[in-house]
Amino acid sequence: MEGDRIAQARARIEAAAARIEAAAGELAGARHAGDPELEARYNALRAEAEEALAGLDMLITRLDPDNYDQLTSNDGPQAMSTDQ
């Protein structure tokens, strides 16, 4: 049961990360247009998202560190870092 909650939380995190990456792709085109305000907002949002994902990563690791290692071993280069 606890594993299901962790798996669901992980799925929500991955979906959020995918939405962030999609938005980043859209903003990349705008960045080439030279909008400094938009670029500043993008950088702030990216930093905030990275901080939030790191916090979630730490929480998941604390809840079930053994399961976390198994889940991330198949993620390759996109695996979340536990460095903090």
PDB file of N, CA, C and O in Angstrom:
ATOM      1  N   MET A   1       0.823  -1.183   0.000  1.00  0.00           N
ATOM      2  CA  MET A   1       0.000   0.000   0.000  1.00  0.00           C
ATOM      3  C   MET A   1       0.877   1.261   0.000  1.00  0.00           C
ATOM      4  O   MET A   1       0.631   2.193  -0.767  1.00  0.00           O
ATOM      5  N   GLU A   2       1.890   1.283   0.856  1.00  0.00           N
ATOM      6  CA  GLU A   2       2.801   2.423   0.907  1.00  0.00           C
ATOM      7  C   GLU A   2       3.543   2.562  -0.421  1.00  0.00           C
ATOM      8  O   GLU A   2       3.773   3.672  -0.903  1.00  0.00           O
ATOM      9  N   GLY A   3       3.916   1.417  -1.008  1.00  0.00           N
ATOM     10  CA  GLY A   3       4.597   1.440  -2.298  1.00  0.00           C
ATOM     11  C   GLY A   3       3.730   2.047  -3.383  1.00  0.00           C
ATOM     12  O   GLY A   3       4.235   2.738  -4.268  1.00  0.00           O
ATOM     13  N   ASP A   4       2.409   1.794  -3.322  1.00  0.00           N
ATOM     14  CA  ASP A   4       1.491   2.380  -4.296  1.00  0.00           C
ATOM     15  C   ASP A   4       1.467   3.901  -4.172  1.00  0.00           C
ATOM     16  O   ASP A   4       1.461   4.612  -5.177  1.00  0.00           O
ATOM     17  N   ARG A   5       1.453   4.390  -2.951  1.00  0.00           N
ATOM     18  CA  ARG A   5       1.446   5.843  -2.746  1.00  0.00           C
ATOM     19  C   ARG A   5       2.725   6.467  -3.280  1.00  0.00           C
ATOM     20  O   ARG A   5       2.700   7.540  -3.884  1.00  0.00           O
ATOM     21  N   ILE A   6       3.831   5.796  -3.054  1.00  0.00           N
ATOM     22  CA  ILE A   6       5.106   6.314  -3.544  1.00  0.00           C
ATOM     23  C   ILE A   6       5.133   6.277  -5.063  1.00  0.00           C
ATOM     24  O   ILE A   6       5.593   7.223  -5.703  1.00  0.00           O
ATOM     25  N   ALA A   7       4.637   5.179  -5.646  1.00  0.00           N
ATOM     26  CA  ALA A   7       4.598   5.077  -7.107  1.00  0.00           C
ATOM     27  C   ALA A   7       3.695   6.158  -7.699  1.00  0.00           C
ATOM     28  O   ALA A   7       4.028   6.745  -8.729  1.00  0.00           O
ATOM     29  N   GLN A   8       2.566   6.423  -7.064  1.00  0.00           N
ATOM     30  CA  GLN A   8       1.661   7.466  -7.546  1.00  0.00           C
ATOM     31  C   GLN A   8       2.310   8.843  -7.423  1.00  0.00           C
ATOM     32  O   GLN A   8       2.189   9.676  -8.321  1.00  0.00           O
ATOM     33  N   ALA A   9       2.992   9.072  -6.315  1.00  0.00           N
ATOM     34  CA  ALA A   9       3.680  10.354  -6.130  1.00  0.00           C
ATOM     35  C   ALA A   9       4.768  10.522  -7.176  1.00  0.00           C
ATOM     36  O   ALA A   9       4.940  11.604  -7.736  1.00  0.00           O
ATOM     37  N   ARG A  10       5.487   9.466  -7.431  1.00  0.00           N
ATOM     38  CA  ARG A  10       6.554   9.514  -8.432  1.00  0.00           C
ATOM     39  C   ARG A  10       5.976   9.790  -9.814  1.00  0.00           C
ATOM     40  O   ARG A  10       6.549  10.563 -10.581  1.00  0.00           O
ATOM     41  N   ALA A  11       4.843   9.163 -10.139  1.00  0.00           N
ATOM     42  CA  ALA A  11       4.196   9.396 -11.431  1.00  0.00           C
ATOM     43  C   ALA A  11       3.762  10.858 -11.561  1.00  0.00           C
ATOM     44  O   ALA A  11       3.908  11.457 -12.627  1.00  0.00           O
ATOM     45  N   ARG A  12       3.232  11.428 -10.483  1.00  0.00           N
ATOM     46  CA  ARG A  12       2.833  12.841 -10.517  1.00  0.00           C
ATOM     47  C   ARG A  12       4.053  13.746 -10.702  1.00  0.00           C
ATOM     48  O   ARG A  12       3.995  14.732 -11.437  1.00  0.00           O
ATOM     49  N   ILE A  13       5.141  13.410 -10.040  1.00  0.00           N
ATOM     50  CA  ILE A  13       6.368  14.198 -10.178  1.00  0.00           C
ATOM     51  C   ILE A  13       6.878  14.131 -11.610  1.00  0.00           C
ATOM     52  O   ILE A  13       7.257  15.151 -12.187  1.00  0.00           O
ATOM     53  N   GLU A  14       6.888  12.929 -12.184  1.00  0.00           N
ATOM     54  CA  GLU A  14       7.356  12.775 -13.561  1.00  0.00           C
ATOM     55  C   GLU A  14       6.462  13.533 -14.535  1.00  0.00           C
ATOM     56  O   GLU A  14       6.956  14.128 -15.492  1.00  0.00           O
ATOM     57  N   ALA A  15       5.145  13.517 -14.300  1.00  0.00           N
ATOM     58  CA  ALA A  15       4.225  14.259 -15.161  1.00  0.00           C
ATOM     59  C   ALA A  15       4.492  15.760 -15.054  1.00  0.00           C
ATOM     60  O   ALA A  15       4.472  16.475 -16.056  1.00  0.00           O
ATOM     61  N   ALA A  16       4.741  16.229 -13.832  1.00  0.00           N
ATOM     62  CA  ALA A  16       5.043  17.649 -13.638  1.00  0.00           C
ATOM     63  C   ALA A  16       6.352  18.015 -14.328  1.00  0.00           C
ATOM     64  O   ALA A  16       6.456  19.070 -14.953  1.00  0.00           O
ATOM     65  N   ALA A  17       7.339  17.151 -14.215  1.00  0.00           N
ATOM     66  CA  ALA A  17       8.624  17.410 -14.872  1.00  0.00           C
ATOM     67  C   ALA A  17       8.451  17.455 -16.386  1.00  0.00           C
ATOM     68  O   ALA A  17       9.078  18.275 -17.057  1.00  0.00           O
ATOM     69  N   ALA A  18       7.602  16.579 -16.928  1.00  0.00           N
ATOM     70  CA  ALA A  18       7.343  16.578 -18.370  1.00  0.00           C
ATOM     71  C   ALA A  18       6.671  17.889 -18.792  1.00  0.00           C
ATOM     72  O   ALA A  18       6.991  18.446 -19.842  1.00  0.00           O
ATOM     73  N   ARG A  19       5.740  18.374 -17.967  1.00  0.00           N
ATOM     74  CA  ARG A  19       5.081  19.651 -18.289  1.00  0.00           C
ATOM     75  C   ARG A  19       6.084  20.801 -18.240  1.00  0.00           C
ATOM     76  O   ARG A  19       6.033  21.716 -19.062  1.00  0.00           O
ATOM     77  N   ILE A  20       6.984  20.748 -17.279  1.00  0.00           N
ATOM     78  CA  ILE A  20       8.007  21.790 -17.170  1.00  0.00           C
ATOM     79  C   ILE A  20       8.908  21.773 -18.399  1.00  0.00           C
ATOM     80  O   ILE A  20       9.222  22.821 -18.962  1.00  0.00           O
ATOM     81  N   GLU A  21       9.319  20.582 -18.810  1.00  0.00           N
ATOM     82  CA  GLU A  21      10.180  20.474 -19.987  1.00  0.00           C
ATOM     83  C   GLU A  21       9.460  20.946 -21.247  1.00  0.00           C
ATOM     84  O   GLU A  21      10.064  21.594 -22.102  1.00  0.00           O
ATOM     85  N   ALA A  22       8.164  20.621 -21.365  1.00  0.00           N
ATOM     86  CA  ALA A  22       7.395  21.081 -22.524  1.00  0.00           C
ATOM     87  C   ALA A  22       7.324  22.606 -22.540  1.00  0.00           C
ATOM     88  O   ALA A  22       7.491  23.236 -23.585  1.00  0.00           O
ATOM     89  N   ALA A  23       7.075  23.186 -21.377  1.00  0.00           N
ATOM     90  CA  ALA A  23       7.025  24.646 -21.285  1.00  0.00           C
ATOM     91  C   ALA A  23       8.391  25.246 -21.586  1.00  0.00           C
ATOM     92  O   ALA A  23       8.486  26.302 -22.211  1.00  0.00           O
ATOM     93  N   ALA A  24       9.438  24.579 -21.144  1.00  0.00           N
ATOM     94  CA  ALA A  24      10.793  25.066 -21.406  1.00  0.00           C
ATOM     95  C   ALA A  24      11.075  25.064 -22.900  1.00  0.00           C
ATOM     96  O   ALA A  24      11.713  25.980 -23.419  1.00  0.00           O
ATOM     97  N   GLY A  25      10.598  24.034 -23.592  1.00  0.00           N
ATOM     98  CA  GLY A  25      10.778  23.975 -25.040  1.00  0.00           C
ATOM     99  C   GLY A  25      10.077  25.128 -25.736  1.00  0.00           C
ATOM    100  O   GLY A  25      10.616  25.724 -26.668  1.00  0.00           O
ATOM    101  N   GLU A  26       8.869  25.440 -25.276  1.00  0.00           N
ATOM    102  CA  GLU A  26       8.134  26.563 -25.850  1.00  0.00           C
ATOM    103  C   GLU A  26       8.849  27.878 -25.569  1.00  0.00           C
ATOM    104  O   GLU A  26       8.912  28.759 -26.427  1.00  0.00           O
ATOM    105  N   LEU A  27       9.385  27.999 -24.363  1.00  0.00           N
ATOM    106  CA  LEU A  27      10.074  29.233 -23.994  1.00  0.00           C
ATOM    107  C   LEU A  27      11.411  29.381 -24.712  1.00  0.00           C
ATOM    108  O   LEU A  27      11.899  30.495 -24.905  1.00  0.00           O
ATOM    109  N   ALA A  28      11.995  28.264 -25.104  1.00  0.00           N
ATOM    110  CA  ALA A  28      13.285  28.337 -25.789  1.00  0.00           C
ATOM    111  C   ALA A  28      13.164  29.173 -27.055  1.00  0.00           C
ATOM    112  O   ALA A  28      14.057  29.956 -27.379  1.00  0.00           O
ATOM    113  N   GLY A  29      12.059  29.005 -27.763  1.00  0.00           N
ATOM    114  CA  GLY A  29      11.831  29.813 -28.959  1.00  0.00           C
ATOM    115  C   GLY A  29      11.700  31.285 -28.617  1.00  0.00           C
ATOM    116  O   GLY A  29      12.216  32.143 -29.332  1.00  0.00           O
ATOM    117  N   ALA A  30      11.017  31.575 -27.534  1.00  0.00           N
ATOM    118  CA  ALA A  30      10.849  32.961 -27.109  1.00  0.00           C
ATOM    119  C   ALA A  30      12.185  33.557 -26.662  1.00  0.00           C
ATOM    120  O   ALA A  30      12.427  34.751 -26.838  1.00  0.00           O
ATOM    121  N   ARG A  31      13.045  32.726 -26.087  1.00  0.00           N
ATOM    122  CA  ARG A  31      14.350  33.216 -25.632  1.00  0.00           C
ATOM    123  C   ARG A  31      15.183  33.679 -26.817  1.00  0.00           C
ATOM    124  O   ARG A  31      15.948  34.637 -26.713  1.00  0.00           O
ATOM    125  N   HIS A  32      15.030  32.992 -27.945  1.00  0.00           N
ATOM    126  CA  HIS A  32      15.776  33.393 -29.136  1.00  0.00           C
ATOM    127  C   HIS A  32      15.259  34.725 -29.677  1.00  0.00           C
ATOM    128  O   HIS A  32      15.965  35.427 -30.401  1.00  0.00           O
ATOM    129  N   ALA A  33      14.020  35.067 -29.319  1.00  0.00           N
ATOM    130  CA  ALA A  33      13.443  36.331 -29.757  1.00  0.00           C
ATOM    131  C   ALA A  33      14.015  37.504 -28.960  1.00  0.00           C
ATOM    132  O   ALA A  33      13.840  38.661 -29.344  1.00  0.00           O
ATOM    133  N   GLY A  34      14.695  37.208 -27.854  1.00  0.00           N
ATOM    134  CA  GLY A  34      15.374  38.248 -27.096  1.00  0.00           C
ATOM    135  C   GLY A  34      14.501  38.989 -26.106  1.00  0.00           C
ATOM    136  O   GLY A  34      14.662  40.198 -25.938  1.00  0.00           O
ATOM    137  N   ASP A  35      13.580  38.305 -25.444  1.00  0.00           N
ATOM    138  CA  ASP A  35      12.718  38.930 -24.439  1.00  0.00           C
ATOM    139  C   ASP A  35      13.358  38.728 -23.065  1.00  0.00           C
ATOM    140  O   ASP A  35      13.196  37.664 -22.468  1.00  0.00           O
ATOM    141  N   PRO A  36      14.078  39.724 -22.555  1.00  0.00           N
ATOM    142  CA  PRO A  36      14.798  39.549 -21.290  1.00  0.00           C
ATOM    143  C   PRO A  36      13.869  39.304 -20.095  1.00  0.00           C
ATOM    144  O   PRO A  36      14.230  38.561 -19.181  1.00  0.00           O
ATOM    145  N   GLU A  37      12.679  39.917 -20.090  1.00  0.00           N
ATOM    146  CA  GLU A  37      11.748  39.694 -18.985  1.00  0.00           C
ATOM    147  C   GLU A  37      11.276  38.242 -18.970  1.00  0.00           C
ATOM    148  O   GLU A  37      11.205  37.616 -17.913  1.00  0.00           O
ATOM    149  N   LEU A  38      10.958  37.719 -20.139  1.00  0.00           N
ATOM    150  CA  LEU A  38      10.513  36.332 -20.234  1.00  0.00           C
ATOM    151  C   LEU A  38      11.634  35.376 -19.841  1.00  0.00           C
ATOM    152  O   LEU A  38      11.390  34.367 -19.179  1.00  0.00           O
ATOM    153  N   GLU A  39      12.845  35.688 -20.241  1.00  0.00           N
ATOM    154  CA  GLU A  39      13.981  34.837 -19.875  1.00  0.00           C
ATOM    155  C   GLU A  39      14.206  34.843 -18.363  1.00  0.00           C
ATOM    156  O   GLU A  39      14.512  33.803 -17.781  1.00  0.00           O
ATOM    157  N   ALA A  40      14.059  35.986 -17.732  1.00  0.00           N
ATOM    158  CA  ALA A  40      14.216  36.068 -16.275  1.00  0.00           C
ATOM    159  C   ALA A  40      13.131  35.256 -15.574  1.00  0.00           C
ATOM    160  O   ALA A  40      13.409  34.555 -14.600  1.00  0.00           O
ATOM    161  N   ARG A  41      11.901  35.349 -16.065  1.00  0.00           N
ATOM    162  CA  ARG A  41      10.802  34.563 -15.487  1.00  0.00           C
ATOM    163  C   ARG A  41      11.061  33.073 -15.673  1.00  0.00           C
ATOM    164  O   ARG A  41      10.811  32.276 -14.769  1.00  0.00           O
ATOM    165  N   TYR A  42      11.562  32.702 -16.843  1.00  0.00           N
ATOM    166  CA  TYR A  42      11.880  31.301 -17.126  1.00  0.00           C
ATOM    167  C   TYR A  42      12.948  30.792 -16.155  1.00  0.00           C
ATOM    168  O   TYR A  42      12.805  29.714 -15.579  1.00  0.00           O
ATOM    169  N   ASN A  43      14.001  31.561 -15.979  1.00  0.00           N
ATOM    170  CA  ASN A  43      15.082  31.145 -15.081  1.00  0.00           C
ATOM    171  C   ASN A  43      14.601  31.019 -13.641  1.00  0.00           C
ATOM    172  O   ASN A  43      15.002  30.096 -12.931  1.00  0.00           O
ATOM    173  N   ALA A  44      13.748  31.935 -13.207  1.00  0.00           N
ATOM    174  CA  ALA A  44      13.209  31.869 -11.846  1.00  0.00           C
ATOM    175  C   ALA A  44      12.317  30.643 -11.682  1.00  0.00           C
ATOM    176  O   ALA A  44      12.393  29.949 -10.668  1.00  0.00           O
ATOM    177  N   LEU A  45      11.477  30.377 -12.673  1.00  0.00           N
ATOM    178  CA  LEU A  45      10.593  29.213 -12.615  1.00  0.00           C
ATOM    179  C   LEU A  45      11.395  27.919 -12.627  1.00  0.00           C
ATOM    180  O   LEU A  45      11.081  26.982 -11.893  1.00  0.00           O
ATOM    181  N   ARG A  46      12.412  27.869 -13.445  1.00  0.00           N
ATOM    182  CA  ARG A  46      13.245  26.667 -13.518  1.00  0.00           C
ATOM    183  C   ARG A  46      13.937  26.411 -12.173  1.00  0.00           C
ATOM    184  O   ARG A  46      13.976  25.273 -11.705  1.00  0.00           O
ATOM    185  N   ALA A  47      14.474  27.451 -11.560  1.00  0.00           N
ATOM    186  CA  ALA A  47      15.141  27.296 -10.261  1.00  0.00           C
ATOM    187  C   ALA A  47      14.144  26.839  -9.200  1.00  0.00           C
ATOM    188  O   ALA A  47      14.458  25.979  -8.376  1.00  0.00           O
ATOM    189  N   GLU A  48      12.946  27.414  -9.222  1.00  0.00           N
ATOM    190  CA  GLU A  48      11.917  27.022  -8.258  1.00  0.00           C
ATOM    191  C   GLU A  48      11.506  25.565  -8.464  1.00  0.00           C
ATOM    192  O   GLU A  48      11.323  24.825  -7.497  1.00  0.00           O
ATOM    193  N   ALA A  49      11.362  25.160  -9.717  1.00  0.00           N
ATOM    194  CA  ALA A  49      10.982  23.777 -10.013  1.00  0.00           C
ATOM    195  C   ALA A  49      12.076  22.808  -9.579  1.00  0.00           C
ATOM    196  O   ALA A  49      11.782  21.756  -9.011  1.00  0.00           O
ATOM    197  N   GLU A  50      13.330  23.152  -9.841  1.00  0.00           N
ATOM    198  CA  GLU A  50      14.436  22.291  -9.425  1.00  0.00           C
ATOM    199  C   GLU A  50      14.464  22.132  -7.907  1.00  0.00           C
ATOM    200  O   GLU A  50      14.704  21.039  -7.395  1.00  0.00           O
ATOM    201  N   GLU A  51      14.219  23.221  -7.198  1.00  0.00           N
ATOM    202  CA  GLU A  51      14.209  23.171  -5.737  1.00  0.00           C
ATOM    203  C   GLU A  51      13.060  22.291  -5.233  1.00  0.00           C
ATOM    204  O   GLU A  51      13.237  21.492  -4.313  1.00  0.00           O
ATOM    205  N   ALA A  52      11.890  22.447  -5.843  1.00  0.00           N
ATOM    206  CA  ALA A  52      10.732  21.645  -5.438  1.00  0.00           C
ATOM    207  C   ALA A  52      10.967  20.166  -5.725  1.00  0.00           C
ATOM    208  O   ALA A  52      10.646  19.314  -4.896  1.00  0.00           O
ATOM    209  N   LEU A  53      11.522  19.858  -6.889  1.00  0.00           N
ATOM    210  CA  LEU A  53      11.794  18.459  -7.229  1.00  0.00           C
ATOM    211  C   LEU A  53      12.846  17.862  -6.303  1.00  0.00           C
ATOM    212  O   LEU A  53      12.754  16.690  -5.937  1.00  0.00           O
ATOM    213  N   ALA A  54      13.834  18.645  -5.923  1.00  0.00           N
ATOM    214  CA  ALA A  54      14.848  18.147  -4.990  1.00  0.00           C
ATOM    215  C   ALA A  54      14.218  17.845  -3.633  1.00  0.00           C
ATOM    216  O   ALA A  54      14.559  16.850  -2.994  1.00  0.00           O
ATOM    217  N   GLY A  55      13.307  18.700  -3.198  1.00  0.00           N
ATOM    218  CA  GLY A  55      12.613  18.452  -1.934  1.00  0.00           C
ATOM    219  C   GLY A  55      11.764  17.198  -1.992  1.00  0.00           C
ATOM    220  O   GLY A  55      11.749  16.409  -1.047  1.00  0.00           O
ATOM    221  N   LEU A  56      11.056  17.012  -3.097  1.00  0.00           N
ATOM    222  CA  LEU A  56      10.250  15.799  -3.264  1.00  0.00           C
ATOM    223  C   LEU A  56      11.135  14.564  -3.328  1.00  0.00           C
ATOM    224  O   LEU A  56      10.804  13.522  -2.762  1.00  0.00           O
ATOM    225  N   ASP A  57      12.242  14.685  -4.008  1.00  0.00           N
ATOM    226  CA  ASP A  57      13.199  13.589  -4.105  1.00  0.00           C
ATOM    227  C   ASP A  57      13.672  13.173  -2.715  1.00  0.00           C
ATOM    228  O   ASP A  57      13.733  11.984  -2.402  1.00  0.00           O
ATOM    229  N   MET A  58      14.003  14.152  -1.890  1.00  0.00           N
ATOM    230  CA  MET A  58      14.467  13.871  -0.534  1.00  0.00           C
ATOM    231  C   MET A  58      13.359  13.208   0.287  1.00  0.00           C
ATOM    232  O   MET A  58      13.619  12.268   1.038  1.00  0.00           O
ATOM    233  N   LEU A  59      12.134  13.694   0.144  1.00  0.00           N
ATOM    234  CA  LEU A  59      11.008  13.130   0.873  1.00  0.00           C
ATOM    235  C   LEU A  59      10.768  11.675   0.480  1.00  0.00           C
ATOM    236  O   LEU A  59      10.569  10.818   1.342  1.00  0.00           O
ATOM    237  N   ILE A  60      10.786  11.402  -0.810  1.00  0.00           N
ATOM    238  CA  ILE A  60      10.577  10.028  -1.279  1.00  0.00           C
ATOM    239  C   ILE A  60      11.686   9.123  -0.762  1.00  0.00           C
ATOM    240  O   ILE A  60      11.424   7.999  -0.333  1.00  0.00           O
ATOM    241  N   THR A  61      12.910   9.604  -0.799  1.00  0.00           N
ATOM    242  CA  THR A  61      14.035   8.809  -0.318  1.00  0.00           C
ATOM    243  C   THR A  61      13.888   8.502   1.168  1.00  0.00           C
ATOM    244  O   THR A  61      14.177   7.387   1.603  1.00  0.00           O
ATOM    245  N   ARG A  62      13.447   9.474   1.938  1.00  0.00           N
ATOM    246  CA  ARG A  62      13.267   9.246   3.375  1.00  0.00           C
ATOM    247  C   ARG A  62      12.131   8.270   3.647  1.00  0.00           C
ATOM    248  O   ARG A  62      12.204   7.484   4.591  1.00  0.00           O
ATOM    249  N   LEU A  63      11.084   8.313   2.834  1.00  0.00           N
ATOM    250  CA  LEU A  63       9.943   7.421   3.038  1.00  0.00           C
ATOM    251  C   LEU A  63      10.290   5.972   2.731  1.00  0.00           C
ATOM    252  O   LEU A  63       9.882   5.064   3.455  1.00  0.00           O
ATOM    253  N   ASP A  64      11.037   5.757   1.664  1.00  0.00           N
ATOM    254  CA  ASP A  64      11.331   4.389   1.247  1.00  0.00           C
ATOM    255  C   ASP A  64      12.640   4.345   0.461  1.00  0.00           C
ATOM    256  O   ASP A  64      12.614   4.201  -0.761  1.00  0.00           O
ATOM    257  N   PRO A  65      13.782   4.467   1.137  1.00  0.00           N
ATOM    258  CA  PRO A  65      15.059   4.532   0.429  1.00  0.00           C
ATOM    259  C   PRO A  65      15.377   3.287  -0.387  1.00  0.00           C
ATOM    260  O   PRO A  65      15.997   3.401  -1.444  1.00  0.00           O
ATOM    261  N   ASP A  66      14.974   2.098   0.066  1.00  0.00           N
ATOM    262  CA  ASP A  66      15.266   0.883  -0.695  1.00  0.00           C
ATOM    263  C   ASP A  66      14.497   0.866  -2.006  1.00  0.00           C
ATOM    264  O   ASP A  66      15.064   0.553  -3.053  1.00  0.00           O
ATOM    265  N   ASN A  67      13.225   1.196  -1.960  1.00  0.00           N
ATOM    266  CA  ASN A  67      12.399   1.220  -3.158  1.00  0.00           C
ATOM    267  C   ASN A  67      12.860   2.318  -4.105  1.00  0.00           C
ATOM    268  O   ASN A  67      12.817   2.138  -5.322  1.00  0.00           O
ATOM    269  N   TYR A  68      13.299   3.449  -3.570  1.00  0.00           N
ATOM    270  CA  TYR A  68      13.749   4.563  -4.396  1.00  0.00           C
ATOM    271  C   TYR A  68      14.937   4.146  -5.259  1.00  0.00           C
ATOM    272  O   TYR A  68      14.995   4.482  -6.442  1.00  0.00           O
ATOM    273  N   ASP A  69      15.882   3.416  -4.671  1.00  0.00           N
ATOM    274  CA  ASP A  69      17.041   2.969  -5.434  1.00  0.00           C
ATOM    275  C   ASP A  69      16.620   2.090  -6.600  1.00  0.00           C
ATOM    276  O   ASP A  69      17.178   2.204  -7.691  1.00  0.00           O
ATOM    277  N   GLN A  70      15.654   1.224  -6.390  1.00  0.00           N
ATOM    278  CA  GLN A  70      15.180   0.348  -7.455  1.00  0.00           C
ATOM    279  C   GLN A  70      14.453   1.148  -8.528  1.00  0.00           C
ATOM    280  O   GLN A  70      14.621   0.877  -9.717  1.00  0.00           O
ATOM    281  N   LEU A  71      13.655   2.121  -8.130  1.00  0.00           N
ATOM    282  CA  LEU A  71      12.896   2.912  -9.091  1.00  0.00           C
ATOM    283  C   LEU A  71      13.804   3.743  -9.975  1.00  0.00           C
ATOM    284  O   LEU A  71      13.552   3.854 -11.175  1.00  0.00           O
ATOM    285  N   THR A  72      14.846   4.327  -9.421  1.00  0.00           N
ATOM    286  CA  THR A  72      15.693   5.225 -10.196  1.00  0.00           C
ATOM    287  C   THR A  72      16.760   4.495 -10.990  1.00  0.00           C
ATOM    288  O   THR A  72      17.371   5.093 -11.876  1.00  0.00           O
ATOM    289  N   SER A  73      17.004   3.234 -10.707  1.00  0.00           N
ATOM    290  CA  SER A  73      18.067   2.526 -11.418  1.00  0.00           C
ATOM    291  C   SER A  73      17.750   2.366 -12.895  1.00  0.00           C
ATOM    292  O   SER A  73      18.668   2.172 -13.692  1.00  0.00           O
ATOM    293  N   ASN A  74      16.486   2.439 -13.289  1.00  0.00           N
ATOM    294  CA  ASN A  74      16.097   2.301 -14.688  1.00  0.00           C
ATOM    295  C   ASN A  74      15.891   3.641 -15.369  1.00  0.00           C
ATOM    296  O   ASN A  74      15.544   3.676 -16.550  1.00  0.00           O
ATOM    297  N   ASP A  75      16.092   4.734 -14.668  1.00  0.00           N
ATOM    298  CA  ASP A  75      15.805   6.045 -15.228  1.00  0.00           C
ATOM    299  C   ASP A  75      16.961   6.627 -16.035  1.00  0.00           C
ATOM    300  O   ASP A  75      16.758   7.583 -16.782  1.00  0.00           O
ATOM    301  N   GLY A  76      18.131   6.092 -15.910  1.00  0.00           N
ATOM    302  CA  GLY A  76      19.263   6.584 -16.668  1.00  0.00           C
ATOM    303  C   GLY A  76      19.627   8.005 -16.279  1.00  0.00           C
ATOM    304  O   GLY A  76      19.602   8.354 -15.098  1.00  0.00           O
ATOM    305  N   PRO A  77      19.971   8.840 -17.279  1.00  0.00           N
ATOM    306  CA  PRO A  77      20.470  10.173 -16.976  1.00  0.00           C
ATOM    307  C   PRO A  77      19.427  11.106 -16.390  1.00  0.00           C
ATOM    308  O   PRO A  77      19.786  12.158 -15.860  1.00  0.00           O
ATOM    309  N   GLN A  78      18.141  10.760 -16.465  1.00  0.00           N
ATOM    310  CA  GLN A  78      17.120  11.636 -15.922  1.00  0.00           C
ATOM    311  C   GLN A  78      16.790  11.310 -14.477  1.00  0.00           C
ATOM    312  O   GLN A  78      15.884  11.915 -13.903  1.00  0.00           O
ATOM    313  N   ALA A  79      17.502  10.368 -13.878  1.00  0.00           N
ATOM    314  CA  ALA A  79      17.245  10.007 -12.478  1.00  0.00           C
ATOM    315  C   ALA A  79      17.444  11.228 -11.603  1.00  0.00           C
ATOM    316  O   ALA A  79      18.341  12.040 -11.828  1.00  0.00           O
ATOM    317  N   MET A  80      16.587  11.340 -10.600  1.00  0.00           N
ATOM    318  CA  MET A  80      16.672  12.481  -9.700  1.00  0.00           C
ATOM    319  C   MET A  80      17.864  12.314  -8.767  1.00  0.00           C
ATOM    320  O   MET A  80      18.172  11.206  -8.329  1.00  0.00           O
ATOM    321  N   SER A  81      18.515  13.402  -8.474  1.00  0.00           N
ATOM    322  CA  SER A  81      19.681  13.389  -7.608  1.00  0.00           C
ATOM    323  C   SER A  81      19.257  13.406  -6.150  1.00  0.00           C
ATOM    324  O   SER A  81      18.234  13.992  -5.796  1.00  0.00           O
ATOM    325  N   THR A  82      20.051  12.757  -5.307  1.00  0.00           N
ATOM    326  CA  THR A  82      19.797  12.808  -3.867  1.00  0.00           C
ATOM    327  C   THR A  82      20.799  13.713  -3.176  1.00  0.00           C
ATOM    328  O   THR A  82      20.838  13.761  -1.947  1.00  0.00           O
ATOM    329  N   ASP A  83      21.623  14.443  -3.951  1.00  0.00           N
ATOM    330  CA  ASP A  83      22.618  15.345  -3.375  1.00  0.00           C
ATOM    331  C   ASP A  83      21.932  16.553  -2.781  1.00  0.00           C
ATOM    332  O   ASP A  83      21.084  17.168  -3.428  1.00  0.00           O
ATOM    333  N   GLN A  84      22.286  16.900  -1.565  1.00  0.00           N
ATOM    334  CA  GLN A  84      21.770  18.114  -0.932  1.00  0.00           C
ATOM    335  C   GLN A  84      22.644  18.490   0.204  1.00  0.00           C
ATOM    336  O   GLN A  84      22.388  19.488   0.876  1.00  0.00           O
TER     337      GLN A  84
END
